[in-house]
Amino acid sequence: MKWRLPVTGPLAVAGLIAVTLIAPGPLVAGEAIVATNSAWLKQDSTITGDVVVNDAATGPTLAGGELQIDRNTAIVGAATADSIVTRQGASAADGFFCNELDGVPCDPPLDLPVFDFLPPFETTTRELLEDVSVGVGGFLSLDEDAYRDIAVARNGTLCFTGGVYDVRSITGGRGSRLLFAAPTVVRMDGKIFLGAETILGPGPAGVCAGTSGAPSAAEVVLYVAGANADPFESPRAAFFGGASGAQRGVVSANLYVPNGTTEFAQQTDLTGLALGRDVLLNRKSTVVEDSAFLFGNQPPVADPQDVATDEDHPLTIILTGSDPEGGDLAFSIDTPPGEGTLGPVTPVIPDPVGHCSASYGICDVDGDCPLGETCVLGQPAVDSATVVYTPGPCPVVDGVKVCPEDNFLFRVTDPEGLASEPALVGINAPGDTNPPPDPLEVVVAHPSTFEIVQDTVGSFILNGSAPCTGECDGVDDVELTFSIVAGSGPSAGVLGPLTQGSEVPQRTARVDYTPNAGFAGTDGFDFQVAGDLNGDLDTDDPGETSTATVTIEVEAVAPPQPPVADPVVATTEMDTEVSIGLSGAPGTGPLPLTLPFAALPAAASGANGGRAGERAAAGTRAGPTPIVIGAGWTATTAVPPAFFWIGTPPVLSPDGPFTFDGEACVSVTDDFLKGDQFRLLDNGQELGTTPLVPVDASSLPVGPDAAYADPTYSSGTFEVGEGSHAIDVEIVPPNSFSSGQGYIRVDPLDSAFCSDTCGLTFSI
């Protein structure tokens, strides 16, 4: 791996030396922000800890260079990236480590990547079945399990009791609280969106039931697999709302978002770590490092164990280990045994493991998954090996061969050649002259209870037990055979073919259950396991068969109910599609929490009006129209004080482009007929899109101030950096009218209007 040495001496640009070590270097801690593509730290923010952009960007970045540090933003640590751009008053207490700083080459240069290894990312492993919602001002305590979409409405509180959660998405309305009573890991397939004034972090005593000592930020980890194609595509993979008044946004957790942008709105306080592809920290925010991760290649671990031989018979020993980075392990003998001998070490290659592409149910082929899904096969890493130990001479004591105590040491090595400490395998420890007796003397079938959703197919694993010898590796062990007890059920569904397990010795079988159409309630059946315990080639003797019951709970799906409109849904949330669709109460049934309003048509992939890099819609423009910064809602020569348009969306307002120079925030709002939505472009590059709102063809003009404050009009504020700007306003589908008017204004970044945008700022 590589590690960094600060450079001393009178250098024009501070730097670091990247040293490739033959022996492993130290692991690195103290990181507050780690991005793999780019990071933008906006003005008047403070970061306590190191900021790293791990490698050179291969595509679009958030701002200038891989890392941009805006005016008066302070890093109490080091700033490390291939290219760094700083604004007036930007600082890094421990220096800038780079290849280019404000256009000047850094000396010495930075070797990339900064970290050869990033922490392993965890994904969901369970089928996601149930939505979870908390109403306005409500409270819910949630135990660890697998869920689909989690939605917490305005001022609602959700308490995670601790453990490992698998979910599809999380959304929170204004003032919501997502609290953690104990150390927690959340693994997410999709995205997370939290509105203004939200709190995510350890729950104070008395709020989360049973809290006794809240976890630290390092003990709350969110793995977010959601993606956005380029850094500015909306909705972001992870968005955390900031302040809209006295209450700042608060996040106390470690966030791992490898496939998209993590954005913190202005005046957000993060304690923990932001690790992801792109990280955007808006103005007047703080970050304090409390990382759950170490960066670099961590050594693997070999597992010690004690075993016993069956007199002088050879014994197959299963060696195990683990690699923090999840790589394949190579096993080797470090010190051989002194009494016996070892055969060759043979790695155990795991069977591929399959999961359905959307529901994450267990599968072997596509046909095992719901209609429209595929079975995704993955190859687990090698983490075990076998070796045969043959005892030396074993003297006879009281008619029994007693083999001497022995041991050996082994190591595991990861794919990068980093070896573990040796682990001891003890053989025939004192008092263990023979293997301990197997307490199980009969065949046992294990009852089970399964839950599925109405009108879906369930795939159930049946389990049984039987006596084993030695390591239960299949040699001379009892194989089990499974069968369904005739006439035992199910009564409200049908079973598919029974598939015997492929493990050795066999201990499982699998069967699919399809409930009758529309059935909801309790169903079940009995199964039998059988094993030949005495080797007489039948299973008729006592203890050789066992029967158990499978109980099936089929959960009813309530008729879909429209979401309850929450005024906060469109008021101030930044990312349009998520804020409108997910911060209201979802009602009952399997309604996707990403729907906007029940009365609206489903938005297509381009419903937000396009993506960064796309060309604007065609149209003749009368501009450029100069705008005076700080002059309020700006008049145009056409329809003072509004811009207007005529034509089927997408269409440009003919009054643009609106031109000005320098850092500012640009605000637009609709007026007159509600439903119009705007995409803003600066010099042809997308800034963002205002929220999607319902159509109201009976509305009348109310003026820009009233429209901007009314969440039923589409409005937004966008930050722009230094330089010359030419702003075009594009009216976009699906709800916009073919003619109308809106307003535009440009204000200084430090103005009261920019600082109090009620969360409508789409910071770019």
C-alpha positions in Angstrom: 0.0 0.0 0.0 1.0 3.6 -0.1 1.4 6.0 2.9 2.1 9.7 3.2 5.0 11.6 4.6 4.6 15.4 5.0 7.3 17.4 3.3 9.2 20.0 5.4 11.3 22.9 4.2 10.7 26.1 2.3 8.5 24.7 -0.5 6.3 27.0 -2.6 3.6 24.3 -2.5 3.3 21.8 0.4 3.1 18.2 -0.7 3.5 14.6 0.3 5.6 11.7 -0.6 3.8 8.6 -1.7 6.0 5.6 -0.8 5.3 2.1 -2.1 6.5 -0.2 0.6 7.7 -3.8 0.3 6.4 -4.4 3.8 2.9 -3.2 4.7 2.7 0.5 5.7 0.6 1.9 8.5 -3.1 2.1 8.2 -4.5 5.7 8.0 -7.2 7.1 10.3 -8.4 10.7 10.8 -10.3 11.1 7.5 -13.4 13.4 7.6 -14.2 13.4 3.8 -13.0 10.8 1.3 -14.2 11.1 -2.3 -13.1 8.9 -5.2 -14.0 11.5 -7.9 -14.4 15.0 -6.6 -15.3 17.2 -3.6 -16.5 20.8 -3.3 -16.4 22.5 0.1 -18.3 25.7 0.0 -17.7 29.0 1.8 -17.5 29.6 5.5 -17.4 25.9 6.4 -15.1 24.1 8.8 -13.8 20.5 8.4 -12.0 19.0 11.4 -10.0 16.0 9.9 -8.4 15.2 6.6 -10.1 15.7 3.2 -9.0 13.3 0.5 -10.0 12.8 -3.2 -8.4 9.5 -3.7 -7.6 9.5 -7.5 -7.7 11.6 -10.6 -11.2 12.1 -11.9 -12.2 10.2 -15.1 -15.3 12.2 -15.8 -17.2 15.3 -14.7 -16.4 16.8 -11.3 -18.4 19.0 -8.9 -16.2 22.1 -9.5 -12.7 23.1 -10.6 -10.3 20.3 -10.1 -10.9 17.2 -8.0 -11.1 19.3 -4.9 -12.4 22.9 -4.6 -12.2 24.8 -1.3 -14.2 28.0 -1.3 -13.8 31.3 0.5 -13.1 31.2 4.2 -13.4 27.5 4.4 -11.0 25.9 6.9 -9.7 22.3 7.0 -8.2 21.5 10.4 -6.2 18.7 8.8 -4.7 18.0 5.4 -6.2 18.6 1.9 -5.2 15.9 -0.6 -6.2 15.6 -4.3 -4.7 15.4 -7.7 -5.9 19.0 -8.5 -6.9 21.5 -5.8 -8.6 24.9 -6.4 -8.8 27.4 -3.5 -10.7 30.6 -3.1 -9.8 33.6 -0.9 -9.3 32.7 2.7 -9.3 28.9 2.1 -6.9 27.0 4.4 -5.6 23.5 5.3 -3.8 23.5 8.6 -1.7 20.4 7.8 -1.0 21.5 4.2 -2.1 20.9 0.6 -0.9 17.6 -1.0 -1.5 17.5 -4.7 -0.2 17.5 -8.3 -1.7 21.0 -9.1 -2.7 23.8 -6.8 -4.5 26.7 -8.3 -2.9 26.0 -11.7 0.6 25.6 -10.3 2.4 22.2 -10.3 2.9 20.9 -6.8 6.5 20.0 -5.7 6.9 17.1 -4.9 4.1 15.5 -6.9 1.4 13.3 -5.4 1.4 9.6 -6.2 -2.1 8.3 -6.9 -4.2 6.7 -5.7 -3.8 8.1 -2.2 -5.1 4.8 -0.8 -4.6 1.6 -2.6 -7.5 0.1 -0.7 -10.8 1.5 0.4 -13.0 -0.2 3.0 -15.3 -3.0 1.6 -18.8 -1.9 0.8 -21.7 -3.9 2.2 -24.9 -4.7 0.2 -28.3 -6.0 1.2 -28.5 -9.8 1.6 -32.2 -10.3 2.4 -35.4 -10.0 0.5 -37.0 -6.6 1.0 -40.8 -7.0 1.6 -42.4 -4.4 3.8 -42.7 -0.6 3.6 -42.3 1.4 6.8 -43.9 4.8 7.3 -44.1 7.3 10.2 -46.9 9.9 10.0 -46.7 13.6 10.8 -45.3 14.0 14.3 -45.5 10.3 14.9 -43.1 7.9 16.5 -42.0 4.3 15.6 -39.5 1.9 17.1 -38.0 -0.4 14.4 -36.2 -3.6 15.1 -33.4 -4.9 12.8 -34.8 -6.7 9.7 -35.2 -6.3 5.9 -37.6 -3.5 4.7 -38.5 -1.8 1.5 -39.0 1.9 1.5 -38.8 3.8 4.8 -40.6 7.2 4.9 -40.7 9.5 7.9 -43.1 12.5 7.6 -42.7 16.0 8.9 -41.6 16.1 12.6 -41.9 12.3 12.8 -39.4 10.2 14.8 -38.0 6.7 13.8 -35.9 4.9 16.3 -33.6 2.1 15.0 -33.2 -0.3 18.0 -29.8 -1.5 16.7 -28.3 -4.3 14.5 -28.2 -4.8 10.8 -31.0 -3.4 8.5 -31.5 -4.1 4.8 -33.7 -1.4 3.1 -34.4 0.0 -0.4 -34.6 3.7 0.4 -35.1 6.2 3.2 -36.8 9.6 3.1 -37.5 12.1 5.8 -39.6 15.2 5.8 -38.8 18.5 7.4 -37.9 18.2 11.1 -37.9 14.4 11.0 -35.6 12.5 13.3 -33.9 9.2 12.5 -32.3 8.0 15.7 -30.2 5.0 16.7 -30.5 3.3 20.2 -27.5 1.1 19.7 -24.7 0.4 17.2 -26.4 0.0 13.8 -25.5 -0.8 10.2 -28.0 0.1 7.4 -27.4 -1.4 4.0 -29.4 0.4 1.3 -30.1 -0.6 -2.4 -31.4 2.8 -3.3 -31.1 6.4 -2.1 -31.6 8.5 1.0 -33.2 11.9 1.1 -33.7 14.0 4.3 -35.3 17.4 4.3 -34.5 20.5 6.1 -34.0 20.6 9.9 -33.6 16.8 10.1 -31.5 14.9 12.6 -29.9 11.6 11.8 -27.7 10.0 14.6 -27.6 8.5 18.0 -30.8 8.8 20.0 -30.7 10.7 23.3 -31.8 8.7 26.4 -35.5 8.7 26.8 -36.3 9.2 23.1 -35.4 5.8 21.8 -36.9 3.2 24.2 -34.3 1.2 26.0 -31.4 3.5 25.2 -28.6 3.1 27.7 -25.7 5.0 26.4 -26.1 6.2 22.9 -23.7 4.9 20.2 -21.0 7.1 18.8 -21.1 8.4 15.2 -18.5 5.7 14.3 -21.0 3.0 15.5 -23.7 4.1 13.0 -22.8 3.2 9.4 -25.0 3.7 6.3 -24.1 1.9 3.1 -26.0 3.6 0.3 -25.8 1.8 -3.1 -28.0 4.3 -5.0 -26.5 6.1 -8.0 -26.7 9.3 -10.0 -25.0 9.3 -13.4 -23.1 12.6 -13.1 -22.3 14.7 -10.0 -25.2 17.1 -10.5 -27.9 14.7 -11.6 -31.0 14.8 -9.4 -32.0 13.3 -7.2 -28.6 12.8 -5.5 -27.7 9.3 -4.2 -27.7 10.9 -0.7 -29.1 14.3 0.3 -29.1 15.7 3.8 -31.2 18.9 4.4 -29.7 21.8 6.3 -31.1 24.8 8.2 -34.2 26.7 7.2 -34.3 28.7 10.5 -32.7 28.3 13.8 -32.5 24.5 13.6 -29.5 23.2 11.6 -29.3 19.9 9.9 -27.5 17.3 12.0 -25.9 14.0 10.8 -23.9 11.8 13.2 -22.9 8.7 11.3 -20.5 7.2 8.8 -21.9 7.5 5.2 -20.5 5.2 2.4 -22.0 6.2 -1.0 -19.7 4.8 -3.8 -22.0 5.3 -6.8 -23.2 8.9 -6.6 -23.2 12.3 -5.0 -23.5 12.9 -1.2 -24.8 16.5 -0.7 -25.1 18.3 2.6 -27.3 21.4 2.4 -26.1 24.7 3.9 -25.7 24.8 7.6 -25.5 21.1 8.2 -23.3 19.6 11.0 -21.7 16.2 10.2 -20.0 14.2 12.8 -18.5 11.0 11.4 -17.2 10.4 7.8 -18.5 11.1 4.3 -17.0 8.5 2.0 -18.2 8.3 -1.6 -17.8 9.2 -5.3 -18.6 12.9 -5.0 -19.1 14.9 -1.9 -20.7 18.4 -1.9 -20.6 20.4 1.4 -22.7 23.6 1.2 -22.1 26.9 2.9 -21.7 27.4 6.7 -21.5 23.7 7.4 -19.2 21.8 9.7 -17.6 18.3 9.6 -15.9 16.6 12.6 -14.1 13.3 11.9 -15.3 10.2 13.8 -14.5 7.4 11.3 -15.6 3.8 11.6 -13.0 2.9 8.9 -9.3 2.5 8.5 -7.9 3.2 5.0 -5.3 0.9 3.5 -4.9 -2.8 3.2 -5.7 -4.4 6.6 -4.1 -7.7 7.4 -6.2 -10.9 7.2 -6.9 -13.0 10.3 -6.4 -16.8 10.7 -8.7 -18.5 13.1 -7.3 -20.8 15.8 -9.1 -23.9 16.9 -8.8 -27.2 18.9 -9.6 -30.6 17.4 -9.3 -34.2 18.5 -8.5 -37.4 16.6 -10.5 -40.6 16.7 -7.8 -42.8 18.0 -5.2 -43.1 15.2 -7.5 -42.4 12.3 -6.6 -39.5 10.0 -8.6 -36.3 10.7 -9.7 -33.8 8.1 -9.3 -30.3 9.6 -11.1 -27.3 8.1 -8.9 -24.1 8.4 -10.7 -20.8 8.3 -9.8 -17.1 8.1 -11.1 -13.7 7.0 -9.9 -10.7 5.0 -11.3 -7.2 5.9 -11.2 -6.3 2.2 -13.1 -9.5 1.2 -10.4 -11.0 -1.0 -9.6 -14.7 -1.6 -7.3 -16.2 1.1 -4.3 -18.5 0.5 -3.6 -20.9 3.3 -0.1 -22.1 4.3 1.5 -24.1 7.1 3.8 -22.0 9.2 5.1 -24.6 11.7 4.2 -28.3 11.1 3.1 -30.6 13.9 5.7 -32.4 16.0 4.0 -35.8 16.4 1.8 -36.4 13.4 2.0 -35.3 9.7 -0.1 -33.1 7.4 -1.2 -33.6 3.9 -1.4 -30.9 1.3 -3.6 -27.8 2.0 -6.5 -27.7 -0.3 -8.6 -24.5 -0.7 -12.4 -24.8 -0.4 -14.0 -23.1 -3.4 -17.5 -21.9 -2.3 -20.5 -22.5 -4.6 -21.9 -19.4 -6.4 -24.6 -17.6 -4.4 -27.5 -16.1 -6.3 -30.0 -13.4 -5.4 -32.9 -11.9 -7.3 -32.0 -8.6 -8.9 -34.7 -6.5 -7.2 -36.4 -8.5 -4.4 -33.1 -10.1 -3.3 -34.6 -13.5 -2.7 -32.4 -16.6 -2.8 -32.2 -18.1 -6.3 -30.2 -20.5 -8.5 -31.7 -19.5 -11.9 -33.9 -16.7 -13.3 -37.0 -18.9 -12.9 -36.6 -18.8 -9.1 -37.2 -15.0 -9.1 -40.4 -12.9 -9.6 -41.5 -12.1 -13.1 -39.2 -9.5 -14.7 -36.2 -10.2 -12.3 -33.0 -12.1 -13.0 -30.9 -14.3 -10.8 -27.6 -12.6 -10.2 -24.8 -15.1 -9.3 -21.8 -14.0 -7.3 -18.7 -16.0 -6.3 -18.0 -15.8 -2.6 -14.3 -15.3 -1.6 -12.2 -18.3 -0.6 -12.1 -18.2 3.2 -11.4 -21.9 4.2 -9.2 -24.8 3.3 -8.8 -28.5 4.3 -5.8 -30.4 5.5 -5.6 -34.0 6.6 -3.7 -34.7 9.9 -2.4 -38.2 10.4 -1.5 -39.0 14.0 1.9 -40.5 15.0 2.1 -43.6 17.1 -0.8 -43.8 19.6 0.0 -46.1 22.6 -2.8 -48.3 23.9 -4.1 -47.4 27.4 -6.7 -49.6 29.0 -7.5 -51.0 25.6 -8.0 -47.6 23.9 -5.5 -46.0 21.6 -4.5 -42.6 23.1 -2.8 -40.2 20.7 -0.4 -37.6 22.0 -1.1 -33.9 22.2 0.1 -32.1 19.1 -0.3 -28.8 17.3 0.7 -26.8 14.3 0.6 -23.1 13.1 -0.8 -21.8 9.9 -1.2 -18.4 8.2 -3.6 -16.8 5.6 -2.4 -14.4 3.0 -4.6 -11.9 1.1 -4.4 -11.2 -2.7 -1.9 -8.4 -2.1 0.5 -10.7 -0.3 -0.2 -9.4 3.2 0.0 -12.3 5.7 -1.8 -12.8 9.0 -0.3 -13.6 12.3 0.0 -17.4 12.8 -2.9 -19.2 14.3 -2.6 -22.3 16.5 -4.5 -25.5 15.8 -4.4 -27.6 18.9 -4.8 -31.4 18.6 -5.7 -33.8 21.4 -5.5 -31.2 24.2 -5.1 -32.8 27.6 -8.4 -34.5 28.6 -9.5 -34.8 25.0 -8.1 -38.2 24.1 -11.2 -38.9 22.1 -13.7 -36.7 20.3 -16.5 -35.5 22.5 -19.6 -37.7 22.2 -22.2 -36.3 19.7 -25.2 -35.4 21.9 -27.5 -36.0 19.0 -28.6 -39.6 18.7 -31.7 -39.4 16.5 -32.9 -37.6 13.4 -34.7 -34.3 14.1 -36.9 -32.2 11.7 -37.0 -28.5 12.6 -40.3 -26.6 12.5 -40.3 -23.2 10.7 -42.5 -20.2 10.2 -42.3 -18.2 7.0 -43.9 -14.9 6.0 -44.7 -13.9 2.4 -46.8 -11.2 0.8 -50.2 -11.9 -0.8 -50.0 -13.1 -4.4 -46.3 -13.8 -4.3 -44.3 -17.0 -4.4 -42.3 -18.1 -1.4 -39.2 -20.3 -1.5 -38.7 -22.1 1.8 -35.6 -24.0 3.1 -36.5 -27.0 5.2 -33.9 -28.1 7.9 -33.1 -31.3 9.7 -30.3 -32.6 12.0 -28.7 -36.0 12.4 -25.7 -37.4 14.2 -22.2 -36.6 12.9 -18.8 -38.0 13.4 -15.6 -36.0 13.6 -15.9 -32.8 11.7 -19.3 -33.6 10.1 -17.6 -33.5 6.7 -19.7 -36.2 5.1 -17.4 -39.2 5.6 -19.5 -41.9 7.3 -22.1 -39.3 8.3 -25.8 -39.8 8.0 -27.5 -38.3 5.0 -31.0 -37.0 5.4 -33.9 -37.4 2.9 -36.8 -34.9 3.0 -40.4 -35.5 1.9 -43.8 -33.8 2.2 -46.3 -35.6 4.5 -49.2 -36.5 2.3 -52.5 -34.8 3.2 -50.9 -32.4 5.6 -51.4 -29.3 3.4 -51.2 -26.7 2.3 -54.9 -25.9 2.1 -54.8 -22.5 0.5 -52.0 -22.9 -1.9 -49.8 -25.4 -3.8 -46.3 -26.7 -3.4 -43.7 -27.0 -6.2 -41.3 -29.9 -6.5 -39.1 -30.7 -3.5 -35.4 -30.2 -4.2 -33.0 -32.1 -1.9 -30.0 -30.1 -0.7 -26.6 -30.5 -2.3 -24.5 -30.1 0.8 -22.6 -33.1 2.3 -23.9 -34.5 4.5 -27.4 -33.4 3.4 -29.3 -31.4 6.0 -31.7 -29.2 3.9 -34.3 -29.2 1.2 -36.1 -26.5 -0.6 -39.7 -26.1 -1.8 -41.7 -23.3 -3.4 -45.1 -22.3 -2.2 -47.7 -20.4 -4.3 -50.8 -19.2 -2.4 -54.2 -19.2 -4.0 -55.0 -15.9 -5.8 -56.1 -13.3 -3.3 -55.5 -15.5 -0.2 -54.3 -13.9 3.0 -54.0 -15.7 6.3 -52.3 -18.8 7.8 -51.4 -21.9 5.8 -49.0 -24.7 6.3 -47.8 -28.3 5.8 -45.8 -31.0 7.4 -42.5 -32.5 6.2 -40.5 -35.6 7.2 -36.8 -36.2 7.4 -35.3 -39.7 7.4 -31.8 -41.0 7.9 -30.3 -44.5 8.1 -28.6 -44.4 11.6 -27.6 -48.0 11.9 -26.5 -48.7 8.4 -29.2 -51.4 7.7 -30.3 -49.7 4.5 -33.7 -48.6 5.7 -35.1 -45.9 7.9 -37.7 -48.0 9.8 -35.9 -48.1 13.1 -36.7 -45.8 16.1 -35.2 -42.4 15.8 -34.6 -42.6 12.1 -37.5 -40.4 11.1 -38.9 -37.1 12.4 -41.8 -34.8 11.3 -42.1 -31.1 11.7 -44.6 -28.4 10.7 -44.1 -25.4 8.4 -46.3 -22.5 9.2 -46.9 -19.9 6.4 -48.2 -16.4 7.2 -49.5 -14.8 4.0 -49.7 -11.0 4.6 -52.6 -9.2 3.0 -51.9 -6.3 0.7 -54.3 -3.5 1.4 -55.8 -1.7 -1.7 -53.4 1.1 -2.7 -54.4 4.4 -1.0 -53.3 7.7 -2.4 -50.6 9.5 -0.3 -51.8 12.1 2.1 -50.6 15.5 0.9 -48.2 17.1 3.3 -47.6 20.8 2.8 -44.0 20.3 3.4 -43.6 18.0 0.5 -42.9 20.7 -2.0 -42.1 23.6 0.1 -38.4 23.5 0.7 -37.0 20.1 -0.2 -34.1 20.4 -2.6 -34.2 17.3 -4.8 -37.5 17.5 -6.7 -38.4 13.9 -7.4 -37.7 12.6 -3.9 -38.9 15.5 -1.9 -42.4 15.5 -3.5 -42.8 11.8 -3.7 -41.5 10.7 -0.4 -42.0 13.2 2.4 -45.8 12.8 2.6 -47.6 10.0 4.4 -47.7 7.0 1.9 -50.9 5.5 3.1 -51.3 1.7 2.9 -50.4 -0.9 0.3 -47.4 -1.3 -2.0 -47.5 2.3 -3.4 -43.9 3.2 -4.4 -42.8 6.0 -2.1 -41.1 7.7 -5.1 -44.4 8.6 -6.8 -45.0 12.3 -6.9 -48.8 12.9 -6.5 -51.5 10.3 -7.1 -53.2 12.6 -9.7 -50.0 13.1 -11.7 -48.9 10.9 -14.6 -45.8 8.9 -13.9 -42.6 10.8 -14.8 -40.4 9.4 -17.4 -36.7 9.3 -17.1 -36.4 12.7 -18.6 -39.1 14.3 -16.6 -36.8 16.6 -14.8 -35.9 18.3 -18.0 -32.6 16.7 -18.8 -29.2 16.1 -17.4 -25.9 17.9 -17.2 -24.3 18.1 -20.6 -27.5 17.9 -22.6 -28.3 20.7 -25.0 -31.1 23.1 -24.1 -34.3 23.2 -26.0 -34.4 25.2 -29.2 -35.8 28.7 -29.3 -35.1 32.3 -30.3 -33.8 34.5 -27.5 -33.9 38.3 -27.3 -31.0 38.4 -24.8 -28.5 38.7 -23.5 -30.4 40.5 -20.7 -28.1 42.0 -18.0 -29.2 41.4 -14.4 -28.1 43.7 -11.5 -27.1 41.5 -8.5 -29.1 42.4 -5.5 -31.9 44.3 -7.4 -34.6 41.8 -6.5 -37.0 40.2 -8.9 -35.7 41.5 -12.3 -37.7 43.1 -15.0 -37.2 42.2 -18.7 -37.9 44.3 -21.8 -40.7 41.9 -22.7 -43.1 41.5 -19.9 -41.9 43.5 -16.8 -41.2 42.1 -14.3 -41.5 38.5 -15.6 -39.9 36.3 -18.2 -42.3 34.5 -20.5 -42.5 31.7 -23.0 -44.7 30.4 -25.8 -44.4 26.9 -27.2 -44.7 23.2 -26.3 -42.2 22.3 -23.5 -39.3 21.8 -23.5 -38.8 25.4 -24.7 -36.5 28.3 -23.7 -37.7 31.6 -22.4 -37.0 34.1 -25.2 -36.0 36.7 -22.6 -32.7 35.0 -21.9 -29.9 34.6 -21.4 -29.6 36.7 -18.3 -26.1 37.8 -17.7 -24.0 38.9 -14.7 -20.5 38.3 -13.2 -19.3 36.8 -9.9 -20.5 34.5 -7.2 -24.2 34.6 -6.5 -27.4 32.7 -6.0 -30.0 32.6 -8.8 -33.7 32.3 -7.9 -36.7 31.6 -10.2 -40.3 31.1 -9.4 -43.5 30.4 -11.4 -46.5 32.6 -11.4 -50.0 32.4 -12.8 -50.9 28.8 -13.8 -49.5 26.3 -11.4 -47.5 23.3 -12.8 -44.8 25.0 -14.7 -41.3 23.7 -14.0 -37.9 25.2 -14.9 -34.5 23.9 -15.8 -31.7 26.4 -15.4 -28.5 26.4 -17.5 -25.4 28.5 -17.0 -23.4 29.0 -20.2 -25.1 25.9 -21.6 -24.4 23.7 -18.6 -27.2 22.5 -16.3 -27.5 24.0 -12.9 -30.6 22.0 -11.9 -34.4 21.8 -12.1 -37.1 23.2 -9.8 -39.6 20.8 -8.1 -42.4 19.0 -10.0 -45.7 20.3 -8.7 -49.4 19.5 -9.4 -51.3 21.3 -12.2 -53.8 23.9 -11.2 -55.2 25.7 -14.3 -57.5 27.9 -12.2 -54.8 29.7 -10.3 -54.2 33.4 -10.8 -51.0 35.6 -10.7 -49.9 36.4 -7.1 -46.6 38.1 -7.7 -43.0 36.7 -7.2 -42.7 36.9 -3.4 -46.0 35.2 -2.7 -45.3 32.5 -5.4 -41.8 31.8 -4.1 -43.2 31.3 -0.6 -46.0 29.1 -1.8 -45.0 25.4 -2.1 -47.6 24.8 -4.8 -45.6 26.9 -7.2 -42.4 25.5 -8.6 -39.4 27.6 -7.3 -35.7 27.1 -6.7 -32.4 28.8 -5.8 -29.1 27.8 -7.4 -25.6 28.8 -6.4 -23.0 29.8 -9.0 -19.3 30.5 -8.6 -16.9 33.1 -9.8 -16.8 34.2 -13.5 -19.2 35.4 -16.1 -22.6 33.8 -16.2 -25.3 33.5 -18.9 -28.5 32.0 -17.4 -31.1 30.4 -19.6 -34.5 29.3 -18.3 -35.9 26.2 -20.0 -39.6 25.3 -19.4 -39.7 21.5 -19.1 -42.4 18.7 -19.2 -44.5 16.9 -18.0 -46.8 19.5 -16.3 -45.7 22.8 -17.8 -48.1 24.9 -19.9 -47.3 26.0 -23.5 -47.3 29.6 -22.4 -46.8 31.4 -19.2 -44.6 33.7 -17.1 -42.2 33.5 -14.2 -39.7 35.6 -12.3 -35.9 35.6 -11.9 -33.5 37.4 -9.4 -29.8 37.2 -8.6 -28.5 37.9 -5.1 -25.1 38.0 -3.4 -24.2 34.8 -1.6 -23.9 36.5 1.8 -27.3 38.2 1.4 -30.2 37.5 3.6 -32.2 36.1 0.7 -29.5 33.5 -0.2 -29.1 32.6 3.5 -32.8 32.1 4.1 -34.1 30.1 1.2 -36.1 27.7 3.3 -34.3 24.7 1.9 -35.1 25.5 -1.7 -31.4 26.0 -2.6 -30.2 23.5 -5.2 -26.5 24.1 -4.5 -24.4 23.5 -7.5 
